[in-house]
Amino acid sequence: MTKNIKLRALIIAAVIGVSVYGFIPPDKKVKLGLDLKGGVHLVLRVNTEDALKATTDLDAEHLREALDKDSVRYAKIEGTSPTTFLVEGLQDVAGLRAKATEAGVDTNYDQSPGAGGSYTFTMKPNVAARLRDEALKQELLTIDRRVNELGVAEPNITQQGSDQLMVQLPGVADVARAKEIIGTTAQLELKLVDQGPFPTRESALQAYSNNLPSDLEILPGRTEGNATTVGGSGVFYSVKKSAWVVGSDLRNAQTSLDQYSRPAVSFSLKQQAASRFGGYTEANIGRRLGIVLDKRVVSAPVLNSRITDSGQITGVGQQEMQDLVITLKSGALPASLSYLEERTVGPSLGADSIRSGIIASLVGLLLVVAFMLVYYRLTGINAIVSIVVNLVILMGLMAYFGAVMTLPGIAGFILTIGMGVDSNVLIFERIKEELGHGRSARAAVTAGFDRVWGTIVDTHVSTLISALLLLQFGTGPVRGFAVTLIIGLLSNVFTAVFVSRTLFELILSGRRQVQTLSI
């Protein structure tokens, strides 16, 4: 046996050993998808009207600030629908139009005058359609980030129709917590508190003689140290509608402890937001800063000094702290969600699928073994060994890459067996042709592998391109099939050419003159 053959045999043994180590024990190292492991299947409706209303309210606030800045007189500005807001008591139409241009709201809204000095701003249809589409895409990306933070292996999150998302979470046990984290809008705002806390909403209104200024809103809060759900029994604050900082200004959020060693969430701001926040806090030292999450004041500390790039949310519980970090880091949902369907897939269905898949794979492998032994006789053992090694490497690579085994993935396994058979048939038939031309066994094997190499590369590359397209554009089940097929193609090239050829050379190396093969 030459040194070259020994080295190749050692490489094959090492690859097999590393592959076996990668997926043993399979119950711990092989990740199973929803159809095999069980989990939760959700269909959600994205309420895109929320995103439109948020944009409309924000634009109305920008216009209000521009009007107040130059003392353009009006009675009030209020939203009348998710896509319209109304300016009442207007006395200077030219001033309004100029300020609408300055605030940047004129390009997105159709403007129409009404009776009694009113003026209506209606969002243009193309702008509304664009915002709906953007909200749906942002919703999908945000949910994907949140689910990944939960540690779910290979979640499947896809768009269905114009306003629905399908979410599949394999292996999720705490469904209620997953739903809470997915559905929490997590809209963080830092706003100036005007007055409060008040024991009731009515007492807050009475502080303004039941005539709340248009630039203020009353939000529920909670008393210091109360880590229960906000909005039950608590307090109320009157806060400015316009926010100094919003969730998109966050750079990072992480768990921490407050000055009393209680759970808290620390956050840091992006540079531009930090500069803006520093100016606001310096000008309002001695007043309360409202930290508002989803329209609820979670804390309202007094500003004792200038604050720039960091802050802390206190008064939260241990689990609430962890969940809040996940939602803040993933970003705010632009719209709320409605659950249209919730289905829990039990592990019994997965066990049946795994059992059926294993039976199908074994039956296919046994039929292949029988065919190769009958048609190619002893040489067929070479093909059988290379196919088995191919499947071992495939399992190991899937475990190392963290790929998830799904029912379509099992189909990819069976197709990999077929690809292995196809490659070996090409090689064996070429060797038979060379033997028919009077070459010795060694020469026939060498010529057979050399001349069939181009064909194998051609077939595998064309199939690989198809699999990559399925991976890029396919949905969850199709992607599972594509992942298995891609890995199987790569391992099949190694086994069909490198392993199979090494086996031939190992057999022939012990014989001096061999004219025929059992093929």
PyMOL commands that set and color helices and strands:
alter all, ss='L'
color gray80, all
select helices_A, chain A and resi 3-23+26-29+34-37+48-69+93-103+115-117+125-149+175-183+201-206+247-249+271-283+318-330+347-401+407-436+441-473+476-509
alter helices_A, ss='H'
color red, helices_A
select strands_A, chain A and resi 31-32+39-46+76-81+84-88+109-113+119-123+156-160+164-170+188-198+216-220+236-240+245-246+250-257+263-269+289-293+297-299+310-313+337-345+404-405
alter strands_A, ss='S'
color yellow, strands_A
deselect
rebuild
show_as cartoon
